[in-house]
């Protein structure tokens, strides 16, 4: 027989929904001119708050540019993503339209990713 005297039944170990590999499917202006959207740029969010990315950038003549960085979930759908090829930290709001699609809205613009 198990009994509990406190209200600690909430699951705090739920994986962050951003974990996994996501493909960049759209970027708003002016970002849309910086990415070769006909190529599958991707970003992988790892459980240890690191990330790896492969972006196809117009400045690299659409050649794959790989990088590593970090990410954090600041709560209330606010995320900070740090990728060296994108200058500075990008802080923005993540909105999941489904388990397989989200938008990341920052001051730089809007990115749309799909699994």
C-alpha positions as CSV (number, residue, x, y, z in Angstrom):
1,X,0.0,0.0,0.0
2,X,1.4,3.4,-1.0
3,X,0.1,6.7,0.4
4,X,1.2,10.3,-0.1
5,X,0.9,13.2,2.2
6,X,1.8,16.0,-0.3
7,X,0.6,17.2,-3.6
8,X,3.7,16.3,-5.6
9,X,2.1,14.2,-8.3
10,X,2.9,16.7,-11.1
11,X,5.3,15.4,-13.7
12,X,8.2,17.9,-13.9
13,X,10.2,15.5,-16.1
14,X,8.1,16.1,-19.2
15,X,10.5,16.6,-22.1
16,X,10.6,20.0,-23.7
17,X,8.5,19.9,-26.9
18,X,11.3,21.7,-28.8
19,X,13.7,18.7,-28.4
20,X,14.6,16.9,-31.6
21,X,15.5,17.8,-35.2
22,X,13.6,20.5,-37.0
23,X,13.7,21.6,-40.6
24,X,13.5,25.3,-41.5
25,X,10.5,25.6,-43.9
26,X,10.0,29.4,-43.9
27,X,11.6,32.7,-42.8
28,X,10.0,36.1,-42.9
29,X,11.6,39.1,-44.6
30,X,14.4,40.1,-44.5
31,X,15.6,36.6,-43.2
32,X,14.1,34.9,-46.2
33,X,16.8,36.3,-48.4
34,X,19.6,35.0,-46.1
35,X,18.5,31.3,-46.3
36,X,18.4,29.0,-49.3
37,X,14.9,27.7,-48.4
38,X,15.0,25.2,-51.2
39,X,17.6,23.3,-49.1
40,X,16.8,21.6,-45.8
41,X,18.4,23.8,-43.2
42,X,18.0,22.1,-39.8
43,X,18.5,22.6,-36.1
44,X,18.6,19.9,-33.4
45,X,17.8,20.7,-29.9
46,X,19.3,18.4,-27.3
47,X,18.1,17.6,-23.8
48,X,21.3,19.1,-22.3
49,X,20.5,22.5,-23.7
50,X,23.0,22.2,-26.6
51,X,22.1,22.4,-30.2
52,X,23.6,21.7,-33.6
53,X,22.6,23.3,-36.8
54,X,23.1,23.0,-40.5
55,X,22.0,26.1,-42.4
56,X,22.2,26.8,-46.1
57,X,23.0,30.5,-46.4
58,X,23.0,32.7,-49.5
59,X,26.2,34.3,-48.4
60,X,27.8,30.8,-48.5
61,X,26.4,30.2,-52.0
62,X,23.9,27.7,-50.5
63,X,26.6,25.5,-49.2
64,X,26.0,23.7,-45.9
65,X,27.2,25.7,-42.9
66,X,27.3,23.7,-39.6
67,X,27.5,25.1,-36.1
68,X,26.8,24.2,-32.5
69,X,25.3,26.4,-29.8
70,X,22.9,26.5,-26.8
71,X,19.3,27.0,-26.1
72,X,17.2,27.6,-23.0
73,X,13.5,27.6,-22.2
74,X,12.9,30.7,-20.1
75,X,9.2,29.8,-19.5
76,X,6.0,31.2,-20.9
77,X,7.0,30.0,-24.4
78,X,10.1,32.3,-24.3
79,X,13.2,30.7,-25.7
80,X,16.8,31.9,-26.1
81,X,18.8,30.3,-29.0
82,X,22.5,30.9,-29.4
83,X,24.0,29.9,-32.7
84,X,27.4,31.5,-33.7
85,X,26.5,32.0,-37.3
86,X,23.6,34.2,-36.2
87,X,25.1,37.1,-34.3
88,X,24.2,37.3,-30.7
89,X,21.5,35.5,-28.8
90,X,18.1,35.2,-30.4
91,X,15.3,35.5,-27.8
92,X,11.8,35.0,-29.0
93,X,8.5,33.3,-28.5
94,X,7.9,29.7,-29.6
95,X,4.4,28.9,-30.8
96,X,3.6,25.2,-31.4
97,X,0.8,24.9,-34.0
98,X,1.1,21.1,-33.7
99,X,3.6,18.6,-32.2
100,X,5.4,18.7,-35.5
101,X,5.5,22.5,-36.3
102,X,6.4,25.7,-34.5
103,X,7.2,29.3,-35.2
104,X,10.0,31.2,-33.5
105,X,9.3,34.9,-33.4
106,X,12.1,37.2,-32.5
107,X,13.1,40.8,-33.3
108,X,15.1,39.4,-36.3
109,X,11.9,37.9,-37.8
110,X,9.9,34.8,-37.8
111,X,11.2,31.3,-38.5
112,X,8.9,28.3,-39.1
113,X,10.2,24.8,-38.4
114,X,8.7,21.4,-39.0
115,X,9.8,17.9,-37.9
